[in-house]
Each structure stands twice: as C-alpha cells, then as structure tokens.
Amino acid sequence: MDKLRGRAETLKTARLLGVEPDALAFLGALPADDVRRFRTECVAALYDRAPEMLDRIASATKLVPAGVAAAISQKALGPRLAAAVAGRLEPARAADIIEKLPVSFTAESCGHLDPRRISGIVDRLDENLLVRISVALAEREDHVTMGRFVGHLRDGALRRILPQVSDAVVLRTGFFVDIPERLGQIVELMGEERLAAVIATAAREGLWPEALAVAGMVTGQQRGRIAALAAAQPAELLDPLVVTVAGQGLWESLLPLVALLGEEELRVVAGLPALRDADVLGGVVPAVVATGLWGEFLPLVEVLPEESRRVVASRAAALSDAELDALVREVGKRDLWDLVLPLVELMSDEAKVRIFALPAFEEKPS
C-alpha cells in the first residue's frame, strides 16, 4: 500500500504547507516513508522557528485568567495565530484556555496547531469537549486534521464519536491517520455491523482507495474481515474496485486482500467483468512483477475464465528472462507449481521452450 500511503502523505504535506497538491506532485516518485520524513522536517521548519512575538504573546497569556486569554484569542488573534500561540504554551495551560473557547473556533484552530503538541493537549481536555470538537471537525469535512487527532483520542471518546460521524468520514479520516497503529483498535470499537456499513459505503460512494488504505493498516484478522465484506458487495459495486485499482495502479494494495478470500469469494472476484478486460489483465502482470506478489495473484488466476487466463499467460510469456527467472524462483520458494504450470500450458510452444530453459526452472524440486 506504499502508493496509497505516499498519496496520503503528499496531501497532508500540501495541507501543512498551504499549497495545492499538484505543486508537490514530484513527491509521488518517492517512497511513502521518505515523504513522511519530509513532512516531519516541514513541521520542524514551520514551528521551531516561530517569531519571538509568539513567545511574548504566550508569556502574556500566563498573566491573565484562562477566560480572558480565551477572549483575546478569539477576538484579537484569530484561529491561526491562536493555534500558533497554543503551541508555545504548556499543554495544561493551553487546555485551560481551549476549554473556554467556542467549539467552532477550536475546530478551526486545530488544523493550525503544531502536530507535536496534540498529544499533550488532548490528554488534558475533558472528554465531552473532545467529542464535540471531533464532531465539529467532521461537519467541516476536515479529514486531514481529524487524521492528526484521532490516534490521540481515548477509547471512551472514540466510542462516543463513532456513532455521530458518517461512514464516509470514518474512511476519509482513516486514510489520513497519523498513527496507523491505532486503527486496529478503532475497528474493534466499531463492531462488525458498523464495519460492514463502512465497507458498503466505500462501494456505494466509490471510496475504494480509502478502504484499501485502511485495510492495509489494520491487523491481519481485521484485514481478512474487510476483504470478505468487500467480496460480499454486489458485483456492480465491486467491479469498480478492480477498475479503480487498475486505473490508479493499486494492485499492491488489493492483491494481498484477495489472497485472504475463501474459494467461493475468490470465484466471485474472478467473475467480475473488469477481469475479462485484456487491458486490465495486461496491466496487472507488470505490477505483480514489480511487487513480487505472485503468491497472492496466482490463486486468483487459477479461477479466472479461460479466456482471461490466456491473456495473463500471454502477458507473462512476454516478460524478460530475468523477470521470468524471478517468477520461477518465487514459485519454487512458495511451492506454487500447481498454480503456475497450468498457466505455462496456455503459452505458445516458443514461450514454453524459453521458460523451461531458465536456470531457476531447472532447479524445481522433485
């Protein structure tokens, strides 16, 4: 799911810098972890070199009651500057002031707060207030800011927030989450019925990339549940998933989920119209070569209609000797010969001769 993570990191960086995402399109060529590190460095550059004026304002707020400081923040500073000042305060003092502010003002300010200060402030805020701020952010459709905050929220607050936000908000916030390790717990708090509703919403509203991103960040068992729920969607809603994956090059996110499906679910996916499209099938083979996901792809190939399997066989036969050699070695390592030999049988005689001549193929265990 590196491409989806990279996309999310790029969008979060664009939001941080106040620029259009297109201005950062060059980041798309970098690994997601590198883009995340770049965003972290941007945070340091933006917030560590704050003007001395902010420290003077922060010092002044310590001399007046929290209510007065809140009034000054709202009337004189505005959301952006108030957030900058909050980032220069001790978390306890910042929380005292925030509790005196209107929720709408705080929600608008949240997007400008130093991300490194979030945890300390959130830990000191009343749960009722956290719930109200979160719902306000959802109403503002500020999913990037929600993604920054959600990982810091206590379970009690999350239990109260989840019923008050839409399934689409859950998906979009999950896509932008800054602490992916928390997603597993959030999925557990949702429960099976809500999780099913969220996946159904992904199907209806075309939020498959967001659903794939979430699936890639949760635990293995949860990933299997998401895969099964996706496979249970009507074909007319599931087919756009394959079209979207093919169009956006997201096979590395989808195929590991497909590999978790049972035989009947796998046949449902194999029967989708998109997987009878020669262009789609022709595009998936290079993606599998690049990611090494042959073990995840071949079980699906086995249950494809014969015409579709011939397309895959033809495209595989056109791979370079080096790529075919890597394929055969992977097959041997994972003992997938029963899946790959029927595919070889569909190739031309010339392709078969070339494949059987590969050193790796000759090393096939008896």
C-alpha positions in Angstrom: 0.0 0.0 0.0 3.0 2.3 -0.4 1.4 4.2 -3.2 -1.7 5.0 -1.1 0.4 5.9 1.9 2.5 8.1 -0.3 -0.6 9.8 -1.7 -1.9 10.5 1.8 1.4 11.8 3.0 1.6 14.1 0.0 -1.9 15.5 0.6 -1.1 16.0 4.3 2.2 17.8 3.4 0.3 20.1 0.9 -2.2 21.0 3.6 0.6 21.7 6.1 2.4 24.0 3.6 -0.8 25.6 2.4 -0.2 24.7 -1.3 -2.1 22.8 -3.9 -1.3 19.1 -4.0 -0.3 19.4 -7.7 2.6 21.6 -6.5 4.0 18.6 -4.7 3.4 16.0 -7.5 7.1 15.3 -7.6 6.8 13.6 -4.2 4.8 10.8 -5.9 8.1 9.3 -7.2 9.4 8.8 -3.6 8.7 6.0 -1.1 6.0 6.8 1.4 8.4 6.8 4.3 10.6 9.4 2.6 7.5 11.6 2.1 6.6 11.2 5.7 10.1 12.2 6.8 9.9 15.2 4.6 6.6 16.2 6.2 8.2 15.8 9.7 11.0 18.1 8.6 8.5 20.6 7.3 6.7 20.6 10.7 10.0 21.4 12.4 10.9 24.1 10.0 7.5 25.8 10.4 7.1 25.6 14.1 10.6 25.6 15.6 11.5 28.9 14.0 8.5 30.8 15.3 8.8 34.6 15.7 9.7 35.9 19.1 6.3 37.7 19.1 4.6 34.3 19.6 6.6 33.7 22.8 5.8 37.2 24.1 2.1 36.6 23.5 2.3 33.2 25.1 4.0 34.7 28.1 1.3 37.4 28.4 -1.5 34.8 28.5 0.0 33.4 31.6 -0.7 36.7 33.4 -4.4 36.7 32.9 -7.2 34.2 33.7 -7.9 31.5 31.1 -11.2 33.0 30.3 -9.6 36.4 29.5 -6.9 34.6 27.4 -9.6 32.8 25.5 -11.4 36.0 24.7 -8.2 37.6 23.5 -7.5 34.5 21.3 -10.9 34.7 19.8 -11.3 38.4 19.3 -7.7 39.6 18.6 -5.7 36.7 17.4 -8.0 34.5 15.2 -7.8 30.7 14.7 -4.4 30.5 13.0 -2.5 32.8 15.4 -4.3 31.4 18.4 -3.1 27.9 17.4 0.4 29.1 17.0 0.4 30.6 20.5 -1.2 27.4 21.9 1.8 25.5 20.6 4.1 27.7 22.7 2.3 27.1 25.9 2.5 24.3 28.4 -0.1 21.7 27.5 -2.1 22.2 30.7 -2.4 26.0 30.2 -3.3 25.5 26.5 -6.0 23.1 27.6 -7.4 25.5 30.2 -7.8 28.2 27.5 -9.3 25.8 24.9 -12.0 24.8 27.4 -13.1 28.5 27.5 -13.3 28.8 23.7 -16.3 28.1 21.4 -16.1 24.7 19.9 -16.4 26.1 16.3 -13.3 28.3 16.9 -11.3 25.5 18.4 -12.2 23.2 15.5 -11.0 25.8 13.0 -7.8 26.3 15.0 -7.0 22.6 15.2 -5.7 22.5 11.7 -3.0 25.1 12.5 -1.8 23.5 15.7 1.8 22.1 15.9 1.1 18.4 15.4 3.8 17.5 18.0 1.7 19.3 20.7 -1.5 17.4 20.0 -1.0 14.5 22.4 -0.1 16.6 25.5 -3.1 18.9 25.0 -5.6 16.2 24.1 -4.6 14.3 27.3 -5.8 17.2 29.4 -9.1 18.1 27.7 -12.4 17.0 29.0 -13.9 14.0 27.1 -17.1 15.8 26.4 -15.2 18.6 24.8 -13.1 16.2 22.7 -16.3 14.6 21.4 -17.8 18.0 20.4 -14.6 19.2 18.7 -14.3 15.9 16.8 -17.9 16.1 15.6 -17.3 19.8 14.6 -14.3 18.7 12.5 -16.4 16.1 10.8 -19.0 18.7 10.0 -16.3 20.9 8.5 -15.1 17.8 6.5 -11.6 18.5 7.8 -10.4 14.9 7.4 -6.7 15.8 7.4 -7.0 17.4 10.8 -9.1 14.5 12.1 -6.4 12.1 10.9 -3.9 14.0 13.0 -6.0 13.9 16.2 -7.8 10.5 16.1 -4.8 8.5 17.1 -4.5 10.5 20.3 -8.1 10.1 21.4 -9.0 7.8 24.3 -11.3 4.8 23.7 -14.1 6.4 25.6 -14.1 9.4 23.4 -13.9 7.3 20.2 -16.9 5.2 21.3 -19.0 8.3 21.6 -17.7 9.9 18.4 -18.1 7.0 16.0 -21.9 6.9 16.1 -22.0 10.7 15.4 -19.9 10.7 12.2 -20.7 9.2 8.8 -19.2 6.1 7.3 -17.5 8.3 4.7 -15.9 10.4 7.4 -14.6 7.2 9.0 -13.0 6.1 5.7 -11.5 9.5 4.8 -10.2 10.0 8.3 -8.6 6.6 8.3 -6.9 7.4 5.0 -5.2 10.4 6.7 -4.5 8.9 10.1 -1.1 9.9 11.5 -0.9 6.9 13.9 -1.9 3.9 11.9 -1.3 1.6 14.9 -4.5 2.9 16.4 -6.7 1.9 13.5 -6.9 -1.7 14.7 -8.4 -0.6 18.0 -10.8 1.8 16.2 -12.0 -1.0 14.0 -12.7 -3.1 17.1 -14.6 -0.3 18.7 -16.7 0.0 15.6 -18.0 -3.6 15.8 -18.9 -5.9 12.9 -22.2 -4.2 11.9 -20.6 -0.8 11.6 -17.6 -2.2 9.8 -19.9 -3.8 7.3 -21.7 -0.5 6.8 -18.4 1.3 6.2 -17.4 -1.1 3.5 -20.8 -0.9 1.9 -20.4 2.9 1.9 -17.0 2.5 0.2 -18.7 0.5 -2.5 -21.6 2.9 -3.0 -19.6 6.1 -2.9 -16.5 5.0 -4.7 -14.2 5.3 -1.7 -12.3 2.1 -2.5 -8.8 3.7 -2.3 -9.7 4.9 1.3 -11.0 1.4 2.2 -7.8 -0.2 0.8 -5.6 2.2 2.7 -7.5 1.4 6.0 -7.3 -2.4 5.2 -3.5 -2.1 4.8 -3.1 -0.6 8.2 -5.1 -2.9 10.4 -4.3 -6.3 11.9 -4.3 -9.5 9.8 -7.6 -10.8 11.1 -9.3 -7.4 10.6 -7.9 -7.3 7.1 -9.5 -10.7 6.4 -12.8 -9.4 7.6 -12.6 -6.3 5.4 -11.7 -8.5 2.4 -14.7 -10.7 3.0 -17.1 -7.8 3.4 -15.8 -6.2 0.2 -16.2 -9.5 -1.7 -19.8 -9.7 -0.4 -20.8 -6.4 -2.2 -23.0 -6.6 -5.3 -21.0 -7.2 -8.5 -22.0 -3.9 -10.0 -20.4 -2.1 -6.9 -17.4 -4.5 -6.6 -16.4 -4.2 -10.3 -15.5 -0.5 -9.9 -13.0 -1.6 -7.3 -11.0 -3.5 -9.9 -11.4 -0.7 -12.4 -10.1 1.8 -9.8 -7.2 -0.4 -8.8 -6.2 -0.9 -12.5 -6.5 2.8 -13.3 -4.6 4.0 -10.3 -2.0 1.2 -10.2 -3.1 -0.1 -6.7 -2.6 -3.8 -7.2 -0.1 -3.9 -4.4 -3.0 -2.8 -2.1 -5.6 -5.1 -3.5 -3.9 -8.5 -4.2 -2.9 -9.2 -0.5 -6.6 -8.8 0.3 -7.7 -11.1 -2.5 -5.3 -13.7 -1.2 -7.2 -13.8 2.1 -10.5 -14.8 0.4 -12.1 -18.2 0.5 -12.6 -20.2 -2.6 -16.2 -19.1 -3.2 -15.3 -15.4 -2.6 -12.4 -15.8 -4.9 -14.6 -17.0 -7.7 -16.9 -14.0 -7.2 -14.0 -11.7 -7.7 -12.7 -13.7 -10.7 -16.1 -13.4 -12.4 -16.1 -9.6 -12.4 -16.4 -8.0 -15.8 -13.3 -5.9 -15.3 -11.2 -9.1 -15.0 -12.2 -10.0 -18.5 -10.8 -6.8 -19.9 -7.5 -7.5 -21.7 -6.1 -4.1 -20.8 -6.8 -4.6 -17.1 -5.2 -8.1 -17.1 -2.3 -7.0 -19.2 -1.6 -4.2 -16.6 -1.7 -6.4 -13.6 1.2 -8.7 -14.7 3.8 -5.9 -14.7 2.5 -4.8 -11.3 2.9 -8.3 -9.9 6.4 -8.4 -11.3 7.3 -5.1 -9.6 5.9 -6.1 -6.3 6.7 -9.9 -6.3 3.1 -10.7 -5.4 2.9 -13.9 -7.4 1.7 -15.9 -4.5 -1.2 -13.5 -4.0 -2.0 -13.3 -7.7 -1.8 -16.9 -8.9 -4.7 -18.3 -6.8 -6.9 -15.7 -8.5 -5.6 -16.6 -11.9 -6.5 -20.2 -11.3 -10.2 -19.4 -11.1 -10.3 -16.8 -13.9 -12.3 -17.8 -17.0 -10.1 -19.5 -19.6 -10.0 -16.5 -21.9 -8.8 -14.3 -19.1 -6.1 -16.9 -18.1 -4.9 -16.9 -21.7 -4.4 -13.1 -21.6 -2.4 -13.5 -18.3 -0.4 -16.3 -19.8 0.4 -14.3 -22.9 1.5 -11.3 -20.9 3.6 -13.4 -18.6 5.2 -15.1 -21.6 6.3 -11.6 -22.8 8.3 -10.9 -19.7 12.1 -10.7 -19.9 14.2 -13.7 -19.0 15.2 -12.0 -15.7 11.6 -11.4 -14.8 10.6 -15.0 -15.6 13.6 -16.3 -13.7 12.4 -14.3 -10.6 8.9 -15.7 -11.1 10.1 -19.3 -11.2 12.3 -18.8 -8.1 9.3 -17.3 -6.2 7.1 -20.2 -7.3 9.7 -22.7 -6.1 10.2 -20.9 -2.8 6.5 -20.9 -2.0 5.7 -24.2 -3.7 3.2 -22.8 -6.2 3.9 -25.1 -9.1 0.3 -26.4 -9.1 -0.8 -22.9 -9.8 1.8 -21.8 -12.4 2.1 -24.9 -14.5 -1.4 -24.7 -15.9 -0.6 -21.1 -16.9 2.5 -22.3 -18.7 0.4 -24.8 -20.6 -1.6 -21.9 -22.1 1.6 -20.3 -23.5 3.0 -20.8 -27.0 5.5 -23.6 -27.7 8.2 -21.0 -28.2 7.5 -19.4 -24.8 7.4 -22.9 -23.1 10.9 -23.7 -24.5 12.2 -20.4 -23.3 10.8 -20.9 -19.8 11.9 -24.5 -19.4 15.4 -23.4 -20.3 15.6 -21.0 -17.4 18.2 -22.0 -14.8 15.7 -21.4 -12.0 13.1 -23.6 -13.6 15.7 -26.4 -13.8 16.1 -26.1 -10.1 12.5 -27.1 -9.5 12.5 -29.5 -6.6 11.4 -33.0 -7.4 
